[in-house]
């Protein structure tokens, strides 16, 4: 057994999932980056880590104890401590595929995609039906812009009946990049059904609705993303894009401005403000 994986949805680089509008929608460009870690106050709290440390002290040769504490460190953003625990777990049990996969997440977060890929491959060589490793490796492929390999891994995880929404969300991003928006919407909808309080799939589905000309559905989705996370700059830009498509430059400027206030270096927000200023 091992601790459950702990990343949340991948939040794209600024502007990576933005439909750039001048007068009409030209298309959606998507990219993906290393997975982020979900901050879970209880599981990544100092109190929980302290409790897990007691378990490790009482069971110094138990790889599961290190893997569980490593996952808690990962949730808390303490990556070096997490890495040390996963190293210990796989040293104690060379067949511990969950620990290899969890260590790969840490390497991904550190930008060491070569080491992440190595560990995901190790996990899958031990258990070829481990859906989490396919998802993680798929995200590494996405970071390397190896879209076909990423698509295969996400699809394999889905074939294994994964309940991890990231598989559907990430495959949806690939469909979106390929402008296969109906398939993208289907995958984003599945991701939402599995995790309806994550803003990323709503935001992404809104872009595909917009690409298909369904402005109201797009606006509803982007607004839902913003209700979940009001500091989601990309979603503010996408809301502005929809308003701009409707010719409502006053509202568009306000939304672009909100995005720029959250990140002054966010170019789509600054460019949008310039287009709609004084409207």
VENHU-V136424 format. One record per pair of residues at least 24 apart in sequence whose C-alpha atoms are under 6 Angstrom apart, sorted by sequence separation. I is the first residue (numbers start at 1). J is the second residue. D is the distance in Angstrom with one decimal. If there is no record, write none. Layout:
i->I j->J d->D
i->I j->J d->D
//
This chain:
i->10 j->35 d->4.9
i->10 j->36 d->5.7
i->63 j->89 d->4.2
i->97 j->123 d->4.3
i->131 j->157 d->4.6
i->165 j->191 d->4.4
i->199 j->225 d->4.2
i->233 j->259 d->4.5
i->181 j->208 d->5.3
i->249 j->276 d->5.3
i->44 j->72 d->4.7
i->7 j->36 d->5.6
i->8 j->37 d->5.6
i->43 j->72 d->5.8
i->63 j->92 d->5.7
i->165 j->194 d->5.7
i->199 j->228 d->5.9
i->250 j->279 d->5.4
i->7 j->37 d->4.2
i->8 j->38 d->4.7
i->249 j->279 d->5.7
i->7 j->38 d->5.0
i->44 j->75 d->5.0
i->44 j->76 d->4.6
i->67 j->99 d->5.9
i->101 j->133 d->5.7
i->135 j->167 d->5.8
i->39 j->75 d->5.2
i->38 j->75 d->5.7
i->37 j->75 d->5.8
i->2 j->64 d->6.0
i->3 j->68 d->5.1
i->34 j->108 d->5.7
i->34 j->109 d->5.9
i->2 j->98 d->5.9
i->32 j->142 d->5.7
i->33 j->143 d->4.8
i->32 j->143 d->5.7
i->30 j->177 d->5.3
i->29 j->177 d->5.6
i->9 j->166 d->6.0
//
